[in-house]
Amino acid sequence: VSFELRKEKISANGLIPIQFIVRAEGVRIRKNVGASVLEKYWDGSRVKPNAKRETSNNYQFINDKLQNTEEKINDIFFFFRANK
């Protein structure tokens, strides 16, 4: 499981949607997470906090959403492994 920005879908205010990518046995699944971020706050896998003098970028909310998504995907893989 990895997270990437969909740079081809930049909005007018500069927000870029985040998608997860799942790769397993030669199959790749991509799905939007439902959160967007400015590229300067993206560190490759999570959202960085903003500087104190800037407006809030809701990094904690977005990172929690990414963590929950990752846990759900891992639960699905665990279920498939357990049930062959």
TITISE-461100 format. One record per atom (N, C-alpha, C, O, CB): residue in three letters; x negated, y, z; residue number from 1. Coordinates in steps of 0.02 Angstrom, whole numbers, plus 50000, padded with zeros to 5 digits. Each point is the difference from the previous one (the first is absolute). Glycine has a CB too. Layout:
BEGIN
+-------+-------+-------+-------+------+
: torke :    xx :    yy :    zz : nufi :
+-------+-------+-------+-------+------+
:   ALA :     X :     Y :     Z :  NUM :
...
+-------+-------+-------+-------+------+
END
This chain:
BEGIN
+-------+-------+-------+-------+------+
: torke :    xx :    yy :    zz : nufi :
+-------+-------+-------+-------+------+
:   VAL : 49957 : 49941 : 50000 :    1 :
:   VAL : 50043 : 50059 : 50000 :    1 :
:   VAL : 49956 : 50061 : 50000 :    1 :
:   VAL : 49953 : 50006 : 50040 :    1 :
:   VAL : 50139 : 49933 : 50021 :    1 :
:   SER : 49922 : 50107 : 49893 :    2 :
:   SER : 49964 : 50064 : 50000 :    2 :
:   SER : 50049 : 50055 : 49982 :    2 :
:   SER : 50054 : 49988 : 49973 :    2 :
:   SER : 49838 : 49955 : 49995 :    2 :
:   PHE : 50089 : 50118 : 50049 :    3 :
:   PHE : 50042 : 50058 : 49986 :    3 :
:   PHE : 49962 : 50046 : 49953 :    3 :
:   PHE : 49940 : 50009 : 50006 :    3 :
:   PHE : 50117 : 49982 : 50106 :    3 :
:   GLU : 49980 : 50039 : 49840 :    4 :
:   GLU : 49971 : 50046 : 49951 :    4 :
:   GLU : 50048 : 50057 : 49988 :    4 :
:   GLU : 50059 : 49996 : 50014 :    4 :
:   GLU : 49877 : 49911 : 49932 :    4 :
:   LEU : 50036 : 50147 : 50029 :    5 :
:   LEU : 50041 : 50057 : 49979 :    5 :
:   LEU : 50020 : 49991 : 49927 :    5 :
:   LEU : 49959 : 49977 : 49960 :    5 :
:   LEU : 49984 : 50099 : 50124 :    5 :
:   ARG : 50117 : 49942 : 49899 :    6 :
:   ARG : 50024 : 49997 : 49931 :    6 :
:   ARG : 49989 : 50069 : 49969 :    6 :
:   ARG : 50046 : 50040 : 49997 :    6 :
:   ARG : 50040 : 49869 : 50029 :    6 :
:   LYS : 49853 : 50103 : 49952 :    7 :
:   LYS : 49980 : 50066 : 49977 :    7 :
:   LYS : 50037 : 50023 : 49937 :    7 :
:   LYS : 50002 : 50059 : 49985 :    7 :
:   LYS : 49888 : 49920 : 50065 :    7 :
:   GLU : 50140 : 49974 : 49913 :    8 :
:   GLU : 50038 : 50019 : 49941 :    8 :
:   GLU : 50068 : 50029 : 50018 :    8 :
:   GLU : 50036 : 50025 : 49956 :    8 :
:   GLU : 49904 : 49887 : 49981 :    8 :
:   LYS : 50079 : 50085 : 50127 :    9 :
:   LYS : 50066 : 50023 : 50023 :    9 :
:   LYS : 49995 : 50060 : 50046 :    9 :
:   LYS : 50041 : 50006 : 50046 :    9 :
:   LYS : 50000 : 49877 : 49943 :    9 :
:   ILE : 49911 : 50162 : 50002 :   10 :
:   ILE : 49991 : 50058 : 50043 :   10 :
:   ILE : 50061 : 50046 : 49993 :   10 :
:   ILE : 50022 : 50014 : 49945 :   10 :
:   ILE : 49852 : 49979 : 50045 :   10 :
:   SER : 50153 : 50030 : 50067 :   11 :
:   SER : 50057 : 50045 : 49999 :   11 :
:   SER : 49975 : 50072 : 49989 :   11 :
:   SER : 49940 : 50013 : 50000 :   11 :
:   SER : 50125 : 49910 : 50077 :   11 :
:   ALA : 49981 : 50122 : 49915 :   12 :
:   ALA : 49984 : 50070 : 49987 :   12 :
:   ALA : 49962 : 50032 : 50059 :   12 :
:   ALA : 49960 : 50046 : 49989 :   12 :
:   ALA : 50141 : 49962 : 49938 :   12 :
:   ASN : 49911 : 49969 : 50134 :   13 :
:   ASN : 49966 : 50027 : 50058 :   13 :
:   ASN : 49937 : 49961 : 50018 :   13 :
:   ASN : 49971 : 50012 : 50054 :   13 :
:   ASN : 50139 : 50029 : 49987 :   13 :
:   GLY : 49868 : 49914 : 49916 :   14 :
:   GLY : 49936 : 49965 : 50010 :   14 :
:   GLY : 50004 : 49935 : 50038 :   14 :
:   GLY : 49948 : 49968 : 50011 :   14 :
:   GLY : 50002 : 50142 : 49984 :   14 :
:   LEU : 50109 : 49869 : 50027 :   15 :
:   LEU : 50007 : 49938 : 50038 :   15 :
:   LEU : 49996 : 49940 : 49952 :   15 :
:   LEU : 50028 : 50001 : 49946 :   15 :
:   LEU : 50042 : 50057 : 50141 :   15 :
:   ILE : 49894 : 49890 : 49935 :   16 :
:   ILE : 49991 : 49941 : 49960 :   16 :
:   ILE : 50029 : 49940 : 50038 :   16 :
:   ILE : 49984 : 49990 : 50059 :   16 :
:   ILE : 49911 : 50058 : 49886 :   16 :
:   PRO : 50149 : 49913 : 50023 :   17 :
:   PRO : 50029 : 49942 : 50034 :   17 :
:   PRO : 49948 : 49946 : 50015 :   17 :
:   PRO : 49951 : 49992 : 49964 :   17 :
:   PRO : 50158 : 50032 : 49979 :   17 :
:   ILE : 49901 : 49941 : 50112 :   18 :
:   ILE : 49956 : 49945 : 50020 :   18 :
:   ILE : 50034 : 49935 : 49981 :   18 :
:   ILE : 50061 : 49991 : 50010 :   18 :
:   ILE : 49890 : 50076 : 50087 :   18 :
:   GLN : 50011 : 49886 : 49874 :   19 :
:   GLN : 50026 : 49934 : 49983 :   19 :
:   GLN : 49956 : 49947 : 50032 :   19 :
:   GLN : 49941 : 50010 : 50012 :   19 :
:   GLN : 50106 : 50034 : 49880 :   19 :
:   PHE : 49984 : 49898 : 50122 :   20 :
:   PHE : 49959 : 49944 : 50023 :   20 :
:   PHE : 49991 : 49952 : 49942 :   20 :
:   PHE : 50042 : 49996 : 49955 :   20 :
:   PHE : 49999 : 50016 : 50164 :   20 :
:   ILE : 49903 : 49953 : 49882 :   21 :
:   ILE : 49985 : 49950 : 49949 :   21 :
:   ILE : 49984 : 49935 : 50036 :   21 :
:   ILE : 49956 : 49998 : 50043 :   21 :
:   ILE : 50001 : 50090 : 49875 :   21 :
:   VAL : 50079 : 49860 : 50063 :   22 :
:   VAL : 49989 : 49934 : 50028 :   22 :
:   VAL : 49973 : 49956 : 49944 :   22 :
:   VAL : 50029 : 49996 : 49946 :   22 :
:   VAL : 50064 : 50017 : 50142 :   22 :
:   ARG : 49851 : 49955 : 49925 :   23 :
:   ARG : 49970 : 49954 : 49951 :   23 :
:   ARG : 49996 : 49931 : 50031 :   23 :
:   ARG : 49974 : 49991 : 50056 :   23 :
:   ARG : 49959 : 50103 : 49890 :   23 :
:   ALA : 50094 : 49857 : 50017 :   24 :
:   ALA : 49997 : 49931 : 50025 :   24 :
:   ALA : 50004 : 49953 : 49940 :   24 :
:   ALA : 50046 : 50004 : 49960 :   24 :
:   ALA : 50007 : 50028 : 50150 :   24 :
:   GLU : 49897 : 49924 : 49884 :   25 :
:   GLU : 49999 : 49948 : 49949 :   25 :
:   GLU : 50012 : 50029 : 49930 :   25 :
:   GLU : 50039 : 49972 : 49961 :   25 :
:   GLU : 50001 : 49947 : 50124 :   25 :
:   GLY : 49926 : 50135 : 49899 :   26 :
:   GLY : 50005 : 50028 : 49933 :   26 :
:   GLY : 50061 : 50043 : 49987 :   26 :
:   GLY : 50009 : 50024 : 49945 :   26 :
:   GLY : 49928 : 49880 : 50019 :   26 :
:   VAL : 50105 : 50106 : 50086 :   27 :
:   VAL : 50060 : 50041 : 49993 :   27 :
:   VAL : 49989 : 50065 : 50038 :   27 :
:   VAL : 49974 : 50000 : 50056 :   27 :
:   VAL : 50100 : 49897 : 49933 :   27 :
:   ARG : 49947 : 50158 : 49980 :   28 :
:   ARG : 49993 : 50066 : 50032 :   28 :
:   ARG : 50069 : 50031 : 50004 :   28 :
:   ARG : 50035 : 50005 : 49950 :   28 :
:   ARG : 49846 : 50010 : 50006 :   28 :
:   ILE : 50138 : 50006 : 50104 :   29 :
:   ILE : 50064 : 50033 : 50011 :   29 :
:   ILE : 49986 : 50070 : 50025 :   29 :
:   ILE : 49961 : 50010 : 50047 :   29 :
:   ILE : 50097 : 49880 : 49980 :   29 :
:   ARG : 49975 : 50159 : 49942 :   30 :
:   ARG : 49993 : 50070 : 50021 :   30 :
:   ARG : 50068 : 50027 : 50019 :   30 :
:   ARG : 50050 : 49985 : 49968 :   30 :
:   ARG : 49851 : 50032 : 49956 :   30 :
:   LYS : 50101 : 50021 : 50130 :   31 :
:   LYS : 50064 : 50028 : 50024 :   31 :
:   LYS : 49986 : 50065 : 50037 :   31 :
:   LYS : 49952 : 50003 : 50039 :   31 :
:   LYS : 50100 : 49882 : 49970 :   31 :
:   ASN : 49988 : 50165 : 49980 :   32 :
:   ASN : 49994 : 50063 : 50036 :   32 :
:   ASN : 50020 : 49989 : 50073 :   32 :
:   ASN : 50046 : 49963 : 50016 :   32 :
:   ASN : 49977 : 50103 : 49879 :   32 :
:   VAL : 49941 : 49968 : 50149 :   33 :
:   VAL : 50013 : 49995 : 50072 :   33 :
:   VAL : 50056 : 50046 : 50021 :   33 :
:   VAL : 50036 : 49986 : 50048 :   33 :
:   VAL : 49844 : 49983 : 49971 :   33 :
:   GLY : 50128 : 50087 : 49945 :   34 :
:   GLY : 50051 : 50049 : 50018 :   34 :
:   GLY : 49972 : 50059 : 50036 :   34 :
:   GLY : 50037 : 50039 : 50031 :   34 :
:   GLY : 50044 : 49870 : 49975 :   34 :
:   ALA : 49853 : 50100 : 49991 :   35 :
:   ALA : 49967 : 50057 : 50031 :   35 :
:   ALA : 49953 : 50031 : 49950 :   35 :
:   ALA : 49973 : 49966 : 49956 :   35 :
:   ALA : 50036 : 49982 : 50159 :   35 :
:   SER : 49981 : 50118 : 49891 :   36 :
:   SER : 49955 : 50036 : 49955 :   36 :
:   SER : 49952 : 50041 : 50041 :   36 :
:   SER : 50015 : 50019 : 50057 :   36 :
:   SER : 50073 : 49985 : 49853 :   36 :
:   VAL : 49853 : 50011 : 50061 :   37 :
:   VAL : 49948 : 50036 : 50036 :   37 :
:   VAL : 49960 : 50041 : 49950 :   37 :
:   VAL : 49996 : 49983 : 49941 :   37 :
:   VAL : 49999 : 49928 : 50149 :   37 :
:   LEU : 49974 : 50142 : 49934 :   38 :
:   LEU : 49953 : 50037 : 49959 :   38 :
:   LEU : 49936 : 49959 : 49994 :   38 :
:   LEU : 49979 : 49967 : 50047 :   38 :
:   LEU : 50070 : 50144 : 49988 :   38 :
:   GLU : 49919 : 49893 : 49907 :   39 :
:   GLU : 49941 : 49959 : 49988 :   39 :
:   GLU : 49943 : 50015 : 50049 :   39 :
:   GLU : 49962 : 49955 : 50017 :   39 :
:   GLU : 50070 : 50039 : 49863 :   39 :
:   LYS : 49962 : 50068 : 50142 :   40 :
:   LYS : 49945 : 50018 : 50045 :   40 :
:   LYS : 50006 : 49966 : 50068 :   40 :
:   LYS : 49950 : 49996 : 50037 :   40 :
:   LYS : 50041 : 50113 : 49904 :   40 :
:   TYR : 50068 : 49867 : 50077 :   41 :
:   TYR : 50009 : 49966 : 50065 :   41 :
:   TYR : 49993 : 49924 : 49995 :   41 :
:   TYR : 50002 : 49966 : 50051 :   41 :
:   TYR : 50073 : 50127 : 49982 :   41 :
:   TRP : 49918 : 49880 : 49907 :   42 :
:   TRP : 49997 : 49927 : 49990 :   42 :
:   TRP : 49928 : 49977 : 50008 :   42 :
:   TRP : 49955 : 50028 : 49969 :   42 :
:   TRP : 50144 : 49976 : 49954 :   42 :
:   ASP : 49889 : 49944 : 50119 :   43 :
:   ASP : 49932 : 49974 : 50010 :   43 :
:   ASP : 49989 : 49933 : 49966 :   43 :
:   ASP : 49948 : 49968 : 50012 :   43 :
:   ASP : 50049 : 50093 : 50095 :   43 :
:   GLY : 50049 : 49917 : 49852 :   44 :
:   GLY : 49992 : 49937 : 49964 :   44 :
:   GLY : 50046 : 49945 : 50025 :   44 :
:   GLY : 50016 : 49954 : 49963 :   44 :
:   GLY : 49868 : 50078 : 50017 :   44 :
:   SER : 50137 : 49973 : 50083 :   45 :
:   SER : 50046 : 49950 : 50026 :   45 :
:   SER : 50052 : 50029 : 50049 :   45 :
:   SER : 50053 : 49971 : 50011 :   45 :
:   SER : 49857 : 49945 : 49974 :   45 :
:   ARG : 50074 : 50141 : 50043 :   46 :
:   ARG : 50045 : 50034 : 50047 :   46 :
:   ARG : 49995 : 50076 : 49990 :   46 :
:   ARG : 49960 : 50024 : 49961 :   46 :
:   ARG : 50028 : 49881 : 50122 :   46 :
:   VAL : 50056 : 50131 : 49954 :   47 :
:   VAL : 50002 : 50073 : 49994 :   47 :
:   VAL : 49959 : 50030 : 50057 :   47 :
:   VAL : 50008 : 49980 : 50058 :   47 :
:   VAL : 50106 : 50016 : 49887 :   47 :
:   LYS : 49843 : 50052 : 50038 :   48 :
:   LYS : 49959 : 50034 : 50050 :   48 :
:   LYS : 50040 : 50056 : 50032 :   48 :
:   LYS : 50044 : 50029 : 49968 :   48 :
:   LYS : 49851 : 49942 : 49968 :   48 :
:   PRO : 50091 : 50046 : 50127 :   49 :
:   PRO : 50033 : 50057 : 50031 :   49 :
:   PRO : 49976 : 50065 : 49966 :   49 :
:   PRO : 49945 : 50004 : 49974 :   49 :
:   PRO : 50063 : 49934 : 50136 :   49 :
:   ASN : 50036 : 50112 : 49892 :   50 :
:   ASN : 49982 : 50063 : 49970 :   50 :
:   ASN : 49961 : 50043 : 50049 :   50 :
:   ASN : 49997 : 49986 : 50060 :   50 :
:   ASN : 50105 : 50008 : 49868 :   50 :
:   ALA : 49867 : 50059 : 50046 :   51 :
:   ALA : 49965 : 50047 : 50043 :   51 :
:   ALA : 50051 : 50037 : 50043 :   51 :
:   ALA : 50058 : 50006 : 49981 :   51 :
:   ALA : 49848 : 50008 : 49934 :   51 :
:   LYS : 50073 : 50010 : 50142 :   52 :
:   LYS : 50046 : 50031 : 50047 :   52 :
:   LYS : 50032 : 50064 : 49972 :   52 :
:   LYS : 50055 : 50018 : 50020 :   52 :
:   LYS : 49877 : 49934 : 50072 :   52 :
:   ARG : 50034 : 50081 : 49864 :   53 :
:   ARG : 50027 : 50063 : 49973 :   53 :
:   ARG : 50048 : 49989 : 49941 :   53 :
:   ARG : 50030 : 50048 : 49976 :   53 :
:   ARG : 49865 : 50008 : 50062 :   53 :
:   GLU : 50113 : 49883 : 49939 :   54 :
:   GLU : 50045 : 49984 : 49945 :   54 :
:   GLU : 50067 : 49976 : 50027 :   54 :
:   GLU : 50006 : 49981 : 50058 :   54 :
:   GLU : 49896 : 49991 : 49868 :   54 :
:   THR : 50148 : 50028 : 50030 :   55 :
:   THR : 50065 : 49974 : 50020 :   55 :
:   THR : 49996 : 49924 : 50008 :   55 :
:   THR : 49956 : 49968 : 49971 :   55 :
:   THR : 50103 : 50128 : 49970 :   55 :
:   SER : 49985 : 49876 : 50097 :   56 :
:   SER : 49999 : 49928 : 50015 :   56 :
:   SER : 50011 : 49959 : 49937 :   56 :
:   SER : 50042 : 50017 : 49958 :   56 :
:   SER : 50000 : 50007 : 50158 :   56 :
:   ASN : 49921 : 49921 : 49877 :   57 :
:   ASN : 50009 : 49955 : 49943 :   57 :
:   ASN : 50034 : 49935 : 50021 :   57 :
:   ASN : 50002 : 49953 : 49960 :   57 :
:   ASN : 49896 : 50097 : 49986 :   57 :
:   ASN : 50128 : 49946 : 50115 :   58 :
:   ASN : 50036 : 49941 : 50025 :   58 :
:   ASN : 49960 : 49936 : 49993 :   58 :
:   ASN : 50028 : 49948 : 49984 :   58 :
:   ASN : 50078 : 50109 : 49987 :   58 :
:   TYR : 49829 : 49946 : 50039 :   59 :
:   TYR : 49957 : 49942 : 49990 :   59 :
:   TYR : 50018 : 49942 : 50045 :   59 :
:   TYR : 49995 : 49942 : 49979 :   59 :
:   TYR : 49915 : 50135 : 49987 :   59 :
:   GLN : 50112 : 49936 : 50095 :   60 :
:   GLN : 50017 : 49945 : 50046 :   60 :
:   GLN : 50061 : 49962 : 49975 :   60 :
:   GLN : 50002 : 49939 : 50002 :   60 :
:   GLN : 49950 : 50126 : 50094 :   60 :
:   PHE : 50099 : 49972 : 49881 :   61 :
:   PHE : 50061 : 49969 : 49973 :   61 :
:   PHE : 49984 : 49958 : 49939 :   61 :
:   PHE : 50023 : 49943 : 49994 :   61 :
:   PHE : 50045 : 50153 : 50050 :   61 :
:   ILE : 49892 : 49931 : 49910 :   62 :
:   ILE : 49983 : 49965 : 49938 :   62 :
:   ILE : 49957 : 49939 : 50015 :   62 :
:   ILE : 50012 : 49946 : 49972 :   62 :
:   ILE : 49995 : 50161 : 49964 :   62 :
:   ASN : 49944 : 49899 : 50108 :   63 :
:   ASN : 49957 : 49943 : 50018 :   63 :
:   ASN : 50040 : 49946 : 50035 :   63 :
:   ASN : 49986 : 49940 : 49989 :   63 :
:   ASN : 49916 : 50137 : 50020 :   63 :
:   ASP : 50146 : 49942 : 50033 :   64 :
:   ASP : 50043 : 49949 : 50031 :   64 :
:   ASP : 50041 : 49963 : 49948 :   64 :
:   ASP : 50008 : 49939 : 50004 :   64 :
:   ASP : 49998 : 50131 : 50100 :   64 :
:   LYS : 50018 : 49967 : 49846 :   65 :
:   LYS : 50039 : 49969 : 49946 :   65 :
:   LYS : 49956 : 49951 : 49961 :   65 :
:   LYS : 50023 : 49946 : 49981 :   65 :
:   LYS : 50050 : 50157 : 50012 :   65 :
:   LEU : 49865 : 49916 : 49993 :   66 :
:   LEU : 49954 : 49956 : 49965 :   66 :
:   LEU : 49984 : 49938 : 50041 :   66 :
:   LEU : 49996 : 49945 : 49974 :   66 :
:   LEU : 49955 : 50154 : 49968 :   66 :
:   GLN : 50039 : 49910 : 50123 :   67 :
:   GLN : 49985 : 49944 : 50045 :   67 :
:   GLN : 50059 : 49951 : 50002 :   67 :
:   GLN : 49990 : 49940 : 49998 :   67 :
:   GLN : 49935 : 50134 : 50071 :   67 :
:   ASN : 50136 : 49952 : 49936 :   68 :
:   ASN : 50060 : 49957 : 50002 :   68 :
:   ASN : 50007 : 49962 : 49934 :   68 :
:   ASN : 50017 : 49941 : 50001 :   68 :
:   ASN : 50038 : 50139 : 50078 :   68 :
:   THR : 49932 : 49953 : 49866 :   69 :
:   THR : 50003 : 49967 : 49934 :   69 :
:   THR : 49949 : 49943 : 49997 :   69 :
:   THR : 50016 : 49946 : 49976 :   69 :
:   THR : 50023 : 50161 : 49971 :   69 :
:   GLU : 49901 : 49907 : 50075 :   70 :
:   GLU : 49947 : 49949 : 49999 :   70 :
:   GLU : 50018 : 49940 : 50044 :   70 :
:   GLU : 49988 : 49943 : 49982 :   70 :
:   GLU : 49928 : 50147 : 49997 :   70 :
:   GLU : 50113 : 49923 : 50079 :   71 :
:   GLU : 50021 : 49946 : 50045 :   71 :
:   GLU : 50055 : 49957 : 49969 :   71 :
:   GLU : 49999 : 49939 : 50006 :   71 :
:   GLU : 49969 : 50132 : 50092 :   71 :
:   LYS : 50080 : 49961 : 49869 :   72 :
:   LYS : 50054 : 49963 : 49967 :   72 :
:   LYS : 49973 : 49954 : 49945 :   72 :
:   LYS : 50020 : 49943 : 49995 :   72 :
:   LYS : 50059 : 50151 : 50031 :   72 :
:   ILE : 49875 : 49933 : 49935 :   73 :
:   ILE : 49970 : 49960 : 49946 :   73 :
:   ILE : 49961 : 49941 : 50029 :   73 :
:   ILE : 50005 : 49944 : 49974 :   73 :
:   ILE : 49987 : 50158 : 49954 :   73 :
:   ASN : 49970 : 49909 : 50126 :   74 :
:   ASN : 49963 : 49946 : 50032 :   74 :
:   ASN : 50047 : 49948 : 50029 :   74 :
:   ASN : 49985 : 49940 : 49998 :   74 :
:   ASN : 49922 : 50140 : 50028 :   74 :
:   ASP : 50150 : 49941 : 50002 :   75 :
:   ASP : 50050 : 49953 : 50025 :   75 :
:   ASP : 50027 : 49956 : 49944 :   75 :
:   ASP : 50011 : 49940 : 50010 :   75 :
:   ASP : 50019 : 50141 : 50081 :   75 :
:   ILE : 49982 : 49949 : 49852 :   76 :
:   ILE : 50025 : 49961 : 49942 :   76 :
:   ILE : 49949 : 49949 : 49979 :   76 :
:   ILE : 50017 : 49942 : 49987 :   76 :
:   ILE : 50052 : 50156 : 49976 :   76 :
:   PHE : 49867 : 49922 : 50032 :   77 :
:   PHE : 49948 : 49953 : 49981 :   77 :
:   PHE : 49993 : 49944 : 50052 :   77 :
:   PHE : 49991 : 49942 : 49981 :   77 :
:   PHE : 49949 : 50150 : 49959 :   77 :
:   PHE : 50066 : 49925 : 50124 :   78 :
:   PHE : 49996 : 49949 : 50052 :   78 :
:   PHE : 50058 : 49950 : 49993 :   78 :
:   PHE : 49990 : 49940 : 50007 :   78 :
:   PHE : 49954 : 50143 : 50070 :   78 :
:   PHE : 50116 : 49943 : 49908 :   79 :
:   PHE : 50057 : 49956 : 49991 :   79 :
:   PHE : 49989 : 49953 : 49941 :   79 :
:   PHE : 50015 : 49940 : 50006 :   79 :
:   PHE : 50059 : 50149 : 50041 :   79 :
:   PHE : 49900 : 49937 : 49897 :   80 :
:   PHE : 49987 : 49956 : 49942 :   80 :
:   PHE : 49946 : 49948 : 50016 :   80 :
:   PHE : 50006 : 49942 : 49979 :   80 :
:   PHE : 50027 : 50153 : 49945 :   80 :
:   ARG : 49915 : 49925 : 50112 :   81 :
:   ARG : 49948 : 49951 : 50018 :   81 :
:   ARG : 50027 : 49947 : 50047 :   81 :
:   ARG : 49984 : 49941 : 49993 :   81 :
:   ARG : 49929 : 50148 : 49993 :   81 :
:   ALA : 50129 : 49931 : 50061 :   82 :
:   ALA : 50027 : 49953 : 50048 :   82 :
:   ALA : 50049 : 49951 : 49968 :   82 :
:   ALA : 50005 : 49943 : 50022 :   82 :
:   ALA : 49980 : 50143 : 50067 :   82 :
:   ASN : 50050 : 49936 : 49859 :   83 :
:   ASN : 50050 : 49957 : 49968 :   83 :
:   ASN : 49977 : 49972 : 49933 :   83 :
:   ASN : 50039 : 49970 : 49963 :   83 :
:   ASN : 50048 : 50097 : 50094 :   83 :
:   LYS : 49849 : 49942 : 49929 :   84 :
:   LYS : 49969 : 49974 : 49938 :   84 :
:   LYS : 50040 : 50018 : 49939 :   84 :
:   LYS : 49981 : 49982 : 49944 :   84 :
:   LYS : 49973 : 49925 : 50121 :   84 :
+-------+-------+-------+-------+------+
END
